[in-house]
Every structure is written in C-alpha cells, then in structure tokens.
Amino acid sequence: MSPGQGNQDDDLSYTAAAIGAAGHPGGAPLRIGIIGVGGISRAHHDSYRGAGAEVVALADPDALNLRARAARWGVERRYSDFRAMFADGDVDAVSICAPTAVHAPATLAAAASGVHVLCEKPIALDLAQGRTMIEACRAAGVVFMVNHQLRSHGAADLAKRMLERGELGDVTHVRLRQAHDWAGASEVRPSFSTRASSGGGTLLDNGCHLMDLARFFGKDVDEVYARTATRKFAVELEDTAHVSLRFASGALGTVEVAWTATGWEEGFWIYGTQGALEYTNRSGTPVLRHAFRHSPGTTWGDTDVSEHRFTGVPPHARHIRAFLAAIRGERPVVCSGEDGLEAVRLVFAAYESAERNAPVLVREAPTTLPG
C-alpha cells in the first residue's frame, strides 16, 4: 500500500488467521525495533502490539518525529542511527519502514546482528542489491519477509486457495487495479514528486504491490507492455499507468495504477476456464464474488454466484502476524525476498517498455531503475 494510505488499509478487512501470541517458545513476547517512523510505521507498530509483540526501540534521523513517536507509543529506546540500535542488542526483529535507500544497509546490519527482518516495499531499486540482502539473511539464518501485505488480504488469500484447488480451471486473464487521488490534494507529497526523491511514480508506488499480486495469482510473467502518462499533477513522474502482462502459462493480465482516480479503489478480477473471481472496495461493502456454472440452465448473463465477506483485523496486521509466526517456525513466510525482488523486476521491465513503446521480455529487464 502506498505510504500515507493507512486509512484505506483499515477498510480492507479479512478473516484473522489463527495465530497465537507473538512470543518466544518460553512465552516472552518478541522484541521489535522499527526503523523509520514515517506514516507507514504506525500500521507496523499497531499491528505488532495487536499481535502481542513488544515494540522496544525506534530509529530515525529526524529527531523531532522520532521523539514524538516514542512519546506517543511509550517506547524508551530511540536512535538517530539504526546501527546503534543493533549494537545495544535486545531486539529480535525489525520492521524497515525507512526510505528505499535505507533498506539494504538496514537489512545487512540486522542480518549481521541475527535479527529477523520485515522490509517495506520495494525491497530495493537495484536487483543485485536486493539479492545481497536476501543472501545475507539466508546466511545469517534469519527470517526475511517483504511487506507486500495485499497477499494477506482476506479476499486475496481465499482467491489463492481457490486457484490452488483448481476451482477456476485454467487462468485466462488477471486484472489488477489500485488507484487514488491523494485524498483530493492539489499536489503530490514532495517526496513523491521527483525522480531523485522517489525513483518512480504510481507505477513504482502502487504497481509494485500489483506486480507481486499478479505473480501471486498467475505465477511467472514473461513479457510486459506498458504505457505511462502524467495527466494531473505537476511532477517529473507518471501519475497514470497501464501494463499488459503475458504470463508464462499463456494467460494474459492487466495492471492499472493511478494517482488520478477520484477516491480510492483496490480490486482484482481473475477469470478462468471454469469460473471467475471479482473483488473491489469501490461499491459498498467489499465482497469477493465467485461466478461459476454448476446448475443446469444458466444463461449468458445468469450464472451461479457465491459471495464472501471478510471481517477481523486489516491486511497489515495479518501480514505482521504471519511474519511473527514465521519467526516462531509455525509457517513459511508469506512474501519472500525473492518474491519482492521479482515484483521490482516486473516494474523495471514496465518502465523499459514504456520508454521503448514496445513489449519487453522480463528476462531482458534492466537490473536497476531505468532513467
């Protein structure tokens, strides 16, 4: 989810996983550090507390914001440099919520200290750097998970299980959409408005999540064709983008992202040879709608339908509970470092395609952010 959109996350609820208190085998709660205290850190902090973990340390070079967060959350240990936090020890895991440039050094420092890592997206803007992060955590024997929390959304989780059971037959098309208008603001936040500050526009910001979800539903992508535009905001970057996907299976897909859509929309549509799944938060109470044909006499527009509604804690909270469960050895990670890296690779391929105005094979994608 894009930074600054935590309120929208609160609207996307799901069935809570049956995960126990977040603690060591002996019963003591896991001790958490948070690196970076910007807007997204609140979702991490609140989710850890809700899961029974203890946030014991915060690190951020912005002294004013650091002091305010520490006071609000009752966290005594605060650091201007995350390296000092690791040097002091007594931290079992960290959430890295800092800008992308901090992800690699913070992950490497955590691995060197034997600390588990939940890293915000994108994992890195250099594939070789991302690979170094993955290998460092593997060598250290620590859990490394990327915060593509849409995998933990109740609707996405159920859709994945239905796909694995073959309830839709062979997937033919996947459509993914995430769009908003910065809550009606007349300007994009300064940190998102230039290539130097953010690296990319909505294709990187929102598209990174959807590229991951594309692989989650449709598996590997082998080719992309993208178009980008700047239609509303006075920024150096794209505020609207569409990407056509060709999956290795032969299925097709589309990714739609925008900072130019009035309101907030997040949705996916999965079509198969034996059924379809549709989900959007745009109209009323969000439901996952399953269309299929089991009854005799169905027509062109009249199919069998089942609907699924989801309650419980929001996706960020479920994703963090899954991270804590992985640390305790109770389940595999939901989104691995490799998954995070492949999502970035697809974004890089899409930018290259938009620049060329031509299809790009994913295996030929640039290894760093184009431009």
C-alpha positions in Angstrom: 0.0 0.0 0.0 1.2 3.5 -0.7 2.7 5.5 2.1 0.1 7.8 3.6 -2.8 5.4 2.8 -3.1 3.6 6.1 -6.7 4.8 6.5 -7.7 2.9 3.3 -6.0 -0.2 4.7 -8.3 0.0 7.7 -11.2 -0.5 5.3 -9.8 -3.7 3.8 -10.5 -6.3 6.4 -10.2 -10.1 6.3 -10.6 -13.2 8.4 -8.0 -13.2 11.1 -5.5 -16.0 11.0 -5.4 -18.4 13.8 -2.1 -17.3 15.1 -1.2 -17.2 18.8 0.6 -14.6 20.9 3.8 -13.3 19.4 6.5 -14.7 21.6 9.5 -16.9 22.2 8.8 -20.6 22.8 9.2 -19.8 26.5 6.4 -17.3 26.4 8.2 -13.9 26.5 7.0 -11.6 23.7 9.2 -10.9 20.7 11.0 -7.6 21.0 10.6 -5.4 17.9 12.6 -2.4 16.5 11.1 -0.1 13.9 13.5 1.7 11.5 11.8 4.8 10.1 8.9 6.5 11.9 7.0 7.9 8.9 3.4 7.3 8.2 3.6 3.6 7.4 5.3 2.9 10.7 2.0 3.4 12.5 0.5 0.3 10.8 3.5 -1.7 11.8 3.5 -0.5 15.4 -0.2 -1.0 15.9 -0.1 -4.5 14.3 2.8 -5.7 16.5 1.0 -4.5 19.6 -2.2 -6.2 18.5 -0.3 -9.4 17.9 1.2 -9.4 21.4 4.8 -8.4 20.4 6.6 -5.6 22.2 8.0 -2.6 20.3 11.1 -1.8 22.3 13.2 0.5 20.0 12.7 3.2 17.3 15.3 4.6 14.9 15.1 7.6 12.6 17.4 10.5 11.8 14.5 13.0 12.2 14.8 13.8 15.9 11.5 15.7 16.1 9.4 12.9 14.6 11.4 10.3 16.5 10.7 11.9 19.8 7.0 12.4 19.0 6.5 8.7 18.0 8.4 7.4 21.0 6.3 9.5 23.4 3.1 8.6 21.7 3.9 4.9 21.7 5.7 4.8 25.1 9.0 3.5 23.6 12.0 4.4 25.7 14.8 3.4 23.3 15.3 5.8 20.4 18.2 6.1 18.0 19.2 8.5 15.2 21.2 5.7 13.7 19.9 2.1 13.4 23.4 0.7 13.8 23.4 1.9 17.4 20.1 0.1 18.0 21.7 -3.2 16.8 24.8 -2.5 18.8 22.7 -2.2 22.0 21.0 -5.6 21.2 17.8 -6.9 22.8 15.9 -6.8 19.6 14.6 -9.9 18.0 13.1 -8.5 14.8 12.8 -5.2 12.9 10.4 -3.6 10.5 12.2 -1.4 8.0 9.9 1.4 7.2 12.5 3.9 6.1 13.0 5.2 2.5 14.2 2.5 0.0 17.8 3.7 0.1 17.9 2.6 3.7 16.5 -0.9 3.1 19.8 -2.6 2.1 22.1 -1.2 4.8 19.5 -1.7 7.5 18.8 -5.3 6.3 22.5 -6.1 6.2 23.0 -4.7 9.7 20.1 -6.7 11.0 21.3 -9.9 9.5 24.8 -9.3 10.9 23.1 -9.0 14.4 21.0 -12.1 14.0 17.8 -10.0 13.8 14.8 -11.0 11.7 13.6 -8.5 9.0 10.3 -7.3 7.6 11.1 -4.9 4.9 8.8 -2.4 3.3 8.3 -2.4 -0.5 10.1 -2.0 -2.8 12.8 -4.3 -1.5 15.4 -2.3 -3.5 15.9 -0.3 -6.7 18.8 -2.4 -7.7 18.3 -6.2 -8.3 21.9 -7.0 -7.3 21.5 -5.1 -4.1 18.2 -6.9 -3.3 20.0 -10.2 -4.0 22.7 -9.3 -1.5 20.0 -8.6 1.1 18.4 -12.0 0.6 21.7 -13.9 0.7 22.8 -12.1 3.9 19.6 -13.0 5.7 19.8 -16.6 4.5 23.5 -16.9 5.6 22.6 -15.5 9.0 19.6 -17.9 9.4 17.1 -15.0 10.0 13.6 -14.6 8.5 13.4 -12.1 5.7 10.0 -11.1 4.5 8.7 -8.3 2.3 5.7 -6.2 3.2 3.5 -6.9 0.2 0.6 -7.1 2.5 -2.0 -7.5 -0.2 -1.1 -11.2 -0.2 -2.6 -11.3 3.3 -5.8 -9.6 2.4 -8.7 -12.0 3.1 -10.0 -11.8 -0.4 -6.6 -12.4 -2.0 -5.8 -15.2 0.4 -9.1 -17.0 -0.3 -8.7 -16.4 -4.1 -5.2 -18.0 -3.9 -6.6 -21.1 -2.2 -9.4 -21.4 -4.7 -6.9 -21.2 -7.5 -4.7 -23.9 -5.9 -7.8 -26.1 -5.6 -8.5 -25.7 -9.3 -11.9 -24.1 -8.7 -11.5 -21.7 -11.6 -9.9 -24.2 -14.0 -7.0 -22.7 -16.0 -6.5 -19.0 -15.5 -7.1 -17.0 -18.7 -6.9 -13.4 -17.5 -6.0 -11.4 -14.4 -6.9 -7.8 -14.0 -5.4 -5.8 -11.0 -6.2 -2.2 -10.1 -5.0 0.2 -7.4 -5.9 3.9 -7.8 -6.4 7.0 -5.8 -6.2 10.8 -5.9 -4.1 11.6 -2.8 -7.4 12.3 -1.0 -8.2 15.2 -3.2 -4.9 17.0 -2.6 -3.8 19.6 -5.3 -0.2 18.4 -5.1 1.7 15.2 -4.6 3.8 15.0 -1.5 7.2 16.4 -2.2 9.0 13.1 -1.5 6.9 11.5 -4.3 7.2 14.3 -6.9 10.7 13.9 -8.3 12.7 11.1 -9.8 15.6 11.9 -7.3 13.3 11.7 -4.3 11.2 8.6 -5.1 12.6 6.9 -8.2 9.3 6.4 -9.8 5.6 7.5 -9.8 2.5 5.4 -9.4 3.9 2.6 -11.5 6.5 2.0 -8.8 4.5 3.1 -5.8 1.3 1.2 -6.5 2.4 -1.0 -9.3 5.0 -2.8 -7.1 2.2 -4.2 -5.0 0.1 -5.3 -8.0 3.1 -6.9 -9.8 3.5 -9.0 -6.7 -0.2 -9.8 -6.7 0.0 -10.7 -10.4 2.6 -13.4 -9.6 0.7 -14.5 -6.5 -2.3 -15.3 -8.7 -0.9 -16.0 -12.1 2.7 -17.2 -11.3 5.6 -16.1 -13.5 5.3 -13.3 -16.1 7.4 -13.5 -19.2 6.5 -10.3 -21.1 5.1 -6.8 -20.3 3.9 -3.8 -22.4 3.4 -0.6 -20.6 2.1 2.9 -21.2 2.6 5.8 -18.7 1.2 9.3 -18.6 1.3 12.4 -16.4 -2.2 13.8 -16.6 -2.9 15.7 -13.4 0.0 16.6 -11.2 3.0 18.9 -11.9 5.5 16.1 -11.2 8.5 14.6 -13.1 6.9 11.2 -12.9 3.9 9.3 -14.2 0.7 9.7 -12.3 -1.2 7.1 -14.5 -0.1 3.8 -16.0 -1.4 0.6 -17.6 0.7 -2.5 -18.1 -0.3 -5.5 -20.2 1.2 -8.8 -18.9 1.8 -12.2 -20.6 2.2 -15.0 -18.1 4.5 -17.9 -18.7 1.3 -20.1 -18.7 -0.1 -18.2 -21.7 -2.6 -16.3 -19.6 -2.9 -12.5 -20.0 -3.2 -9.8 -17.5 -3.5 -6.1 -16.9 -2.2 -3.8 -14.2 -3.9 -0.4 -13.7 -2.5 2.2 -11.4 -3.2 5.9 -10.9 -2.8 8.9 -8.7 -5.6 10.5 -10.8 -8.6 8.5 -9.8 -11.2 10.2 -7.6 -11.4 8.4 -4.3 -9.7 5.1 -3.5 -10.0 1.8 -5.4 -8.4 -1.5 -4.9 -9.6 -4.5 -6.8 -8.8 -7.7 -8.7 -10.6 -9.8 -11.2 -9.5 -13.4 -12.1 -11.0 -15.3 -15.0 -10.6 -19.0 -15.6 -12.0 -21.6 -17.9 -14.3 -22.8 -15.1 -15.2 -19.7 -13.2 -14.3 -16.1 -12.2 -13.5 -14.1 -9.1 -14.2 -10.4 -8.7 -13.3 -8.1 -5.8 -13.4 -4.3 -5.4 -13.8 -2.0 -2.5 -15.3 0.7 -4.8 -19.0 -0.1 -4.3 -20.5 -0.7 -0.9 -19.3 -3.4 1.4 -16.4 -5.2 -0.3 -17.2 -8.8 -1.3 -15.3 -11.5 -3.2 -17.8 -12.7 -5.8 -17.3 -16.1 -7.4 -19.2 -16.8 -10.6 -19.4 -20.3 -11.9 -21.7 -22.7 -13.7 -22.8 -25.8 -11.8 -26.6 -25.5 -12.2 -28.4 -26.6 -15.4 -29.9 -23.9 -17.5 -27.5 -21.0 -16.7 -27.5 -18.3 -19.4 -25.1 -15.7 -20.9 -25.6 -13.3 -18.0 -27.1 -15.6 -15.3 -24.6 -17.8 -13.6 -24.3 -19.4 -10.2 -22.8 -17.0 -7.7 -21.3 -17.2 -4.2 -20.2 -14.2 -2.2 -17.6 -14.0 0.6 -17.3 -11.2 3.1 -14.3 -10.7 5.4 -14.1 -9.4 9.0 -11.3 -9.1 11.5 -8.0 -7.2 11.5 -6.7 -5.4 8.4 -4.1 -6.8 5.9 -1.1 -5.1 7.5 -2.0 -6.7 10.8 -2.4 -10.2 9.3 0.8 -9.9 7.4 2.7 -9.0 10.5 1.1 -11.9 12.4 2.3 -14.1 9.6 5.8 -12.6 10.0 5.9 -13.4 13.7 4.6 -16.9 13.0 7.4 -17.5 10.5 9.9 -16.3 13.2 8.5 -18.9 15.6 8.8 -21.6 12.9 5.0 -22.1 12.6 4.6 -21.3 8.9 6.6 -20.3 5.8 7.0 -16.6 5.0 4.0 -15.1 3.0 6.2 -13.0 0.8 9.9 -13.9 0.5 12.8 -11.7 -0.5 12.7 -13.4 -3.9 9.0 -12.5 -4.3 9.8 -8.9 -3.5 12.7 -8.9 -6.0 10.6 -10.3 -8.8 7.9 -7.6 -8.3 10.6 -5.0 -8.7 11.9 -6.7 -11.8 8.5 -6.5 -13.4 8.3 -2.8 -12.6 11.7 -2.2 -14.2 10.5 -4.1 -17.3 7.4 -2.0 -17.4 9.4 1.3 -17.3 11.7 0.0 -20.0 8.6 -0.9 -22.1 7.0 2.5 -21.7 10.3 4.1 -22.7 10.6 2.0 -25.8 6.9 1.9 -26.6 7.4 -1.8 -27.2 6.9 -5.2 -25.4 9.8 -6.2 -23.1 10.7 -9.7 -22.1 11.1 -9.9 -18.4 14.3 -11.8 -18.6 15.7 -8.8 -20.5 14.6 -6.2 -18.0 17.1 -3.7 -16.6 18.7 -4.6 -13.3 18.3 -1.0 -12.0 15.5 1.5 -12.2 15.7 3.0 -15.7 16.3 6.7 -16.1 
